[in-house]
Every structure is written in structure tokens, then in C-alpha cells.
Amino acid sequence: METFATAMAGALPGQAPTEPELLYERLAGCPTRPGIVTTVRGMGSNLPSWVHYHLAVGFCKLYIYLDDPEEADALEALATDERVVLTKCDDAHRATWQDLKMWPKFAKFVDEEVQARQELNAEHAVGKALRDAVTWLLHID
């Protein structure tokens, strides 16, 4: 069985497949399924290249939380890839935070501190990652 390390062999900078699907297909039978969770704001036209890069290097799922829900319309094309999960941090999403373990700790900070929203979104993504059989979830800023 191919491991993550052997699937990644030859995928170093300058040697990576030109299409993200090539490496993703090589990892399909691999027991390690890495994902990323991130909360973004103001990335605009930079987000598609960020997504492309992280899929190309082998991440199987990207959970992207849009801190400014107004940015969602411009980024909807990214959501056509099943490996990309966009979540608008609108009132409906914020309401789900109240069910999270970390809510009591961060509730009073969510309006002023991005770190509080990042922590809550990361915890929210853990539930999604478990359902998606993601074995490693990297929280990056």
C-alpha cells in the first residue's frame, strides 16, 4: 500500500504535478487524509491560488471560513470542488458556535478578536473533518 510519504515523493517544489488532481489521485488509497482549516478575510483574488497550491501538495480537504460573509459571492467558484468547503461566517454560522465546547471561553471576545473566531471555526471544522474521514487537520492562519 502506498503511504503518504511515498505518494509525496517527487512532489517537492519544482517536481509537483501541474494539476492538483494528479497528486490527489495518488493519495486516494492512502490511509492518511490531511485537511486544512483556516479563517480568511480580504484574500480576494489570492485565495484561488492558495487553494490550488494546497490541493496540489496533497491536502484532501480545505475548510475555509470566510470571516467577512460579503466575500462569499466572489469565491463561489471555489466551492464547485468537493475538496473545498466554504463557510460564510454569517449570523447562522455564528449561532452554531454556541454548541461548541470552546464557546464559553471565547463568547465575549468573538466580535473583537479574530483569534476567538479562528478557534471556534477550527472546532467547528473538526466535526466536518470527522464526517469526511480526514485523519489530520492542520489549523493555519
Secondary structure, DSSP 4 states (H G I P E B T S, - for coil): ---HHHHHTT-STTTS-SSHHHHHHHHTT-S--EEEEEEESS-GGGHHHHHHHHHHTT-SEEEEEESSGGGHHHHGGGGGSTTEEEEE-SHHHHHHGGGSTTHHHHGGGTTT-HHHHHHHHHHHHHHHHHHTT-SEEEE--
